[in-house]
Amino acid sequence: MVSNAVFRELALALPDTVELPHFENTSFRIKKKIFATLSEKNNRACLKFSEVDQSVFSSFDQTVIYPVPNKWGKQGWTFIELAKVEEETLIDALKTAHQQVVNASQRKPKTNG
């Protein structure tokens, strides 16, 4: 089990991460892009993965890590039940989501010409 406080500590330990409000949740961002949110009242995190990473993490146990059940889930957003996840798995998931956003922000925009 991972507490909300431990989740926050782990997320903020990643390079250049800032914590900001996001509606009723807390977001964790790098370069203004969200890679994770925390719902303290539900003791649940939501992380941004690639389709492949979402599939890999969800394959461990769909009661612990699973796609958000709507269009956001199809875009890689994935719930993690903090009361059920092992800390090592969460650390790996956070690093993966963080790197996903870092990589996306480093891609050059496509130009016509």
C-alpha positions as CSV (number, residue, x, y, z in Angstrom):
1,M,0.0,0.0,0.0
2,V,1.1,3.5,-0.8
3,S,-0.2,6.6,1.0
4,N,-1.1,9.8,-0.7
5,A,1.9,11.4,1.1
6,V,4.3,8.8,-0.3
7,F,2.8,9.2,-3.8
8,R,3.4,12.9,-3.6
9,E,7.0,12.4,-2.4
10,L,7.8,9.9,-5.1
11,A,6.3,12.1,-7.9
12,L,8.1,15.2,-6.7
13,A,11.4,13.3,-6.6
14,L,11.3,13.1,-10.4
15,P,13.4,15.8,-12.1
16,D,11.8,19.2,-12.8
17,T,8.4,18.1,-11.4
18,V,6.0,20.7,-10.1
19,E,2.8,20.2,-8.2
20,L,-0.3,22.2,-9.1
21,P,-4.1,22.0,-8.5
22,H,-6.1,20.3,-11.3
23,F,-9.9,20.6,-10.6
24,E,-10.5,18.6,-7.4
25,N,-7.2,16.7,-7.8
26,T,-3.5,17.5,-7.6
27,S,-1.5,17.4,-10.7
28,F,2.2,16.6,-11.2
29,R,3.7,18.3,-14.2
30,I,6.9,18.7,-16.2
31,K,7.2,21.6,-18.6
32,K,3.5,22.4,-18.0
33,K,2.4,18.9,-19.1
34,I,0.6,16.6,-16.7
35,F,2.1,13.1,-16.3
36,A,0.2,12.2,-13.1
37,T,-2.8,13.3,-11.0
38,L,-3.7,12.4,-7.4
39,S,-7.2,12.0,-6.1
40,E,-6.6,12.1,-2.3
41,K,-10.2,11.4,-1.4
42,N,-10.2,8.2,-3.6
43,N,-6.6,7.2,-2.7
44,R,-6.0,6.8,-6.5
45,A,-3.5,8.1,-9.0
46,C,-3.9,8.6,-12.7
47,L,-0.8,8.4,-14.9
48,K,-0.2,9.2,-18.6
49,F,1.3,6.2,-20.5
50,S,1.8,5.3,-24.1
51,E,-0.6,2.6,-25.4
52,V,2.2,0.0,-25.1
53,D,3.1,1.0,-21.5
54,Q,-0.5,1.1,-20.5
55,S,-1.0,-2.4,-21.8
56,V,2.2,-3.6,-20.0
57,F,1.3,-2.0,-16.6
58,S,-2.3,-3.1,-16.8
59,S,-1.4,-6.7,-17.5
60,F,0.0,-7.1,-13.9
61,D,-3.4,-6.9,-12.2
62,Q,-6.4,-5.0,-13.6
63,T,-7.7,-4.5,-10.0
64,V,-4.6,-2.4,-9.3
65,I,-3.7,-0.7,-12.6
66,Y,-6.2,-0.2,-15.3
67,P,-7.1,2.2,-18.1
68,V,-9.5,5.0,-17.3
69,P,-12.9,3.7,-18.6
70,N,-13.6,6.4,-21.3
71,K,-11.9,8.3,-24.1
72,W,-9.1,9.4,-21.7
73,G,-8.2,5.7,-21.1
74,K,-7.8,5.3,-24.9
75,Q,-5.3,8.1,-24.8
76,G,-3.1,6.3,-22.2
77,W,-4.5,7.7,-19.0
78,T,-4.4,4.9,-16.4
79,F,-5.7,4.6,-12.9
80,I,-3.5,3.1,-10.1
81,E,-5.2,2.1,-6.8
82,L,-2.7,3.3,-4.2
83,A,-4.1,1.0,-1.5
84,K,-3.3,-2.0,-3.6
85,V,-0.1,-1.2,-5.6
86,E,3.4,-2.1,-4.4
87,E,5.7,0.8,-4.0
88,E,8.3,-0.6,-6.5
89,T,5.7,-0.9,-9.2
90,L,4.5,2.6,-8.5
91,I,8.0,4.0,-8.8
92,D,8.5,2.3,-12.1
93,A,5.1,3.5,-13.3
94,L,5.8,7.1,-12.3
95,K,9.2,7.1,-14.0
96,T,7.6,5.7,-17.1
97,A,4.9,8.3,-17.2
98,H,7.3,11.1,-16.4
99,Q,9.6,10.0,-19.3
100,Q,6.7,9.7,-21.7
101,V,5.9,13.4,-21.2
102,V,9.6,14.4,-21.3
103,N,10.0,12.6,-24.6
104,A,6.8,14.1,-26.1
105,S,7.9,17.6,-25.2
106,Q,11.2,17.0,-26.9
107,R,9.7,16.0,-30.3
108,K,9.9,18.7,-32.8
109,P,6.5,19.8,-34.3
110,K,5.8,18.6,-37.8
111,T,6.2,21.2,-40.5
112,N,4.8,21.3,-44.0
113,G,7.4,21.8,-46.6
